[in-house]
Structure formats: C-alpha cells, structure tokens
Amino acid sequence: LYPFQEDCIRDFNENKYNIILKSRQLGLSTSTAAYCLWLAMFHRDKNIIIMATKLEVGKFMVGKIREAFQMIPKWLLEMLELSEPEAESVKYLRFSNGSKITAIPTSKDAGRGEAVSLLVVDEAAHIENLKELWLGIRPTLSTGGRAIVFSTPNGKGNYFHELWAGADTGEWEDGKSGFHGKKTGTNGFHPIKLPWTVHPE
C-alpha cells in the first residue's frame, strides 16, 4: 500500500462514515476492495454492499475481491476456518463464516430491508439518484453499519457535493498523506481529500 491508502484504511476503521473526494487512478477502488475482503474474512456475519454508477462497475469490484481471495494463503484460511466461498456469482460472494459481499444496482429500493455492515459507494458524484439512495439505505446502517462514499468531482449541485460540503470542516490532520479531517462534519461524515499528488508515481 502507498501511504495515502494506509491512511485511508485507518480512517475506515476509526470513522463510521467516510467521504472521499479524489483524483483519478489512485487505486482507491482496489484498496477498498481489499478492505471489504478483510472485513468479511476476519469478522462473522458481515453484510457488505457495493454500489456504483452501473451494476457492471460493482461486479468488477466483486471480481477484484474474488481474485484477492484466491491469493490468500491456505494456512490463513485454515486459521480462520474458512473454506472456498459457499456461494458466488458475478454479483456476490458468501463466505462460510456467514459474511457476504454483494454488488447491487442503484435502484430506489437498493439495500432496503436488511442490516448493512458496510456500504461502499463508488463514483458517487456520478449517481443521479444518490440522495434518494442514501436516505433509503441509511436506516439499514443504524445498527453499527459503516459507509465509504468516494468519487471524482462532478461539479456543484449534486448530492455528493452536498455531502462533501457538510463534511468539510476545513481542519486537516498533520502528518498524513493527502487531507484527512481532524473531525467529522455536521452531517456525520469524515472528509478525506486526495489530489493526484498523493500518488508517488
């Protein structure tokens, strides 16, 4: 991991809701996919939901998670008492410890009716009905669920911009790669800003 990715993962663990305003091609989708796999493998009965601009993008992320799982050494799987995924398709993986990772479409009833442990929203600024989706799925996070919402910018006036404005306190932690908020904003989101300069290459 690059330092900015390590800092993001620490923030994922320390804050209930994270919102990330990012540059392109930072590998954040890949490191977030790895975080999802860790959460599913090392914790029982976690329900992880991935949403993106298109269902195909969510499926691609699930594919990354599947590839990563296939590279996990056998001794670690034995230590965790994990076998091959109990059920899988291009849209989901279900593990023998009860955890599951699912890519879902951005429909108005997405994720409703089930407790969600972690919601990941990729390229949120480019999802037209983001406000409706967030207001619908937020109650499912109320029992300890977390959210990671990230995107490249898409101008003002969209709901991602509104969420970012409510999270941005203008106070940033020292010694971190990129800009990581010292505290959460008025809407409960912890802000992270990642310009292209955070990537060493």
Summary of the structure (lengths in Angstrom):
residues: 201
radius of gyration: 16.4
end to end distance: 12.7
largest distance: 50.1
contacts: 629
relative contact order: 0.22
helix: 38%
strand: 20%
